[in-house]
């Protein structure tokens, strides 16, 4: 799979459709799925996904394993999430928390910092679009969070966009299209 678009339950349909249209207009093959915290069971902290069933949670049986596998197999993962206090929406956070099996239980030094070692040879690029970012401070916190998570999940490239409302204006649409083409913006 080329690209995976994941969006939260609060995402306005018009925004989701606009993003999907832009992805398609770039000739990119993609699939799309909604993240719903009501159907993503929380991590139990048993660590079996690290040692007994590497890369897969054997407790939850909620469909997140398949979604998580698609996430890792994609070339680019696009997360469309409401910004909540500078963080992800509850739906997006629930999914990211369940991505811990993508990492090894061992540690490695990366950029002079201690992180979990990678489990796989390849990880997807990240593009995260946050909507309803209230102020500059919240936007800055959100963009920093994206970069820190991208390091933790070994994203070769990562970028974020913050929308103050839920409308993708022409400037951000153009920037998103450049990100889809792999351009650094």
C-alpha positions in Angstrom: 0.0 0.0 0.0 1.3 3.4 -0.9 -0.5 5.7 1.6 -2.7 5.3 4.6 -5.0 8.1 5.7 -6.3 7.8 9.2 -8.8 10.4 10.6 -10.5 10.8 13.9 -14.3 10.6 14.6 -14.5 14.4 15.1 -13.1 15.1 11.6 -15.5 17.1 9.5 -16.5 15.1 6.4 -15.6 18.1 4.2 -12.0 18.1 5.5 -11.6 14.4 5.1 -12.9 14.5 1.6 -10.7 17.4 0.7 -7.6 15.6 1.9 -8.6 12.4 0.1 -9.2 14.4 -3.1 -5.7 16.0 -2.9 -4.1 12.6 -2.3 -5.9 11.1 -5.3 -5.1 14.1 -7.5 -1.4 13.4 -6.9 -2.0 9.9 -8.4 -1.3 8.2 -5.1 -2.9 4.9 -4.2 -4.3 5.1 -0.7 -6.7 3.6 1.7 -8.5 5.4 4.5 -9.9 4.4 7.9 -11.5 6.2 10.8 -9.8 6.0 14.2 -12.4 5.6 17.0 -11.2 5.3 20.6 -14.4 3.5 21.5 -13.2 0.6 19.4 -9.5 0.7 20.2 -8.9 -1.0 23.4 -6.1 0.4 25.6 -2.7 -1.3 25.9 -2.7 -3.6 28.9 1.0 -3.2 29.4 1.8 -6.9 29.3 4.7 -6.5 26.9 3.8 -9.7 25.0 3.7 -7.7 21.8 7.4 -7.2 22.3 8.5 -10.6 23.4 5.8 -13.3 22.8 4.0 -12.2 19.7 6.4 -9.6 18.2 4.7 -6.7 16.6 1.2 -7.8 17.4 -1.1 -7.5 20.5 -2.6 -10.8 21.3 -4.9 -9.5 24.1 -7.2 -6.9 22.5 -8.6 -8.6 19.4 -10.2 -5.3 18.4 -9.0 -4.9 14.8 -6.2 -2.6 15.7 -3.5 -5.2 14.8 -4.6 -5.2 11.1 -4.8 -1.4 11.1 -1.4 -1.2 12.8 0.1 -3.6 10.2 -1.3 -1.4 7.4 0.3 1.6 9.0 3.8 0.0 9.1 3.5 -1.3 5.5 2.5 2.1 4.0 5.0 4.3 2.4 3.3 7.4 4.0 0.9 7.5 6.9 -1.3 10.6 7.1 -3.0 11.3 10.4 -5.9 13.8 10.4 -6.6 14.7 14.0 -8.2 17.4 16.1 -5.6 19.3 18.2 -6.5 19.0 21.8 -4.3 21.1 24.2 -1.4 20.8 21.8 -1.8 17.0 21.5 -3.7 14.5 19.4 -7.4 13.8 19.7 -8.4 10.9 22.0 -9.0 8.7 18.9 -5.5 9.4 17.4 -3.8 9.0 20.8 -5.5 5.7 21.4 -4.1 4.4 18.0 -0.6 5.8 18.6 -0.5 4.2 22.0 -1.3 0.8 20.4 1.7 1.3 18.0 4.2 0.3 20.6 4.6 -3.2 19.0 6.3 -1.4 16.1 9.3 -1.0 18.4 11.8 -3.3 19.9 11.9 -3.8 23.7 15.6 -2.9 23.5 17.1 0.5 23.6 19.4 2.4 21.3 21.0 5.9 21.2 19.5 8.0 18.4 20.5 11.7 18.0 22.2 11.5 21.4 19.0 10.4 23.1 17.8 7.0 24.4 14.9 5.5 22.4 13.5 2.1 21.8 15.3 0.3 19.0 13.5 -0.3 15.7 11.8 -3.6 15.0 11.5 -3.2 11.3 13.8 -2.2 8.5 11.4 0.3 7.1 8.8 2.7 8.6 6.4 5.1 6.9 6.8 8.8 6.4 4.5 10.8 8.6 2.3 13.7 7.6 0.0 14.9 10.4 -2.7 17.5 9.9 -4.1 19.0 13.0 -7.3 21.0 12.9 -9.0 23.3 15.4 -5.6 24.4 16.8 -6.7 27.4 19.0 -3.5 29.5 19.4 0.1 29.7 18.4 1.3 28.1 21.6 -0.9 25.1 21.0 0.2 24.8 17.4 3.9 24.9 18.4 3.4 22.2 21.0 1.5 20.1 18.5 4.2 20.4 15.8 6.9 19.5 18.4 4.9 16.4 19.4 4.7 15.3 15.8 8.5 15.6 15.4 9.2 13.7 18.7 6.7 10.9 17.8 8.3 10.7 14.3 11.7 10.1 15.9 10.2 7.5 18.3 8.6 5.7 15.3 11.5 6.0 13.0 9.7 8.1 10.3 12.2 8.9 7.5 10.4 12.1 6.9 7.8 13.9 9.1 5.8 17.1 8.7 2.9 18.7 10.3 0.3 21.2 9.3 -1.9 23.1 11.8 -5.3 24.5 10.8 -6.8 27.1 13.1 -10.3 25.8 12.0 -11.3 22.8 10.1 -11.0 24.3 6.6 -8.0 23.5 4.4 -7.2 26.8 2.8 -5.3 27.2 -0.6 -2.0 27.8 1.1 -2.1 24.7 3.3 -3.6 22.6 0.5 -0.6 23.5 -1.7 1.8 22.7 1.2 0.1 19.4 1.7 0.4 18.5 -2.0 4.1 19.3 -1.9 4.5 17.1 1.2 2.8 14.3 -0.7 5.3 14.6 -3.5 8.1 14.3 -0.9 9.2 17.9 -1.0 10.6 19.5 2.2 8.5 22.5 3.1 
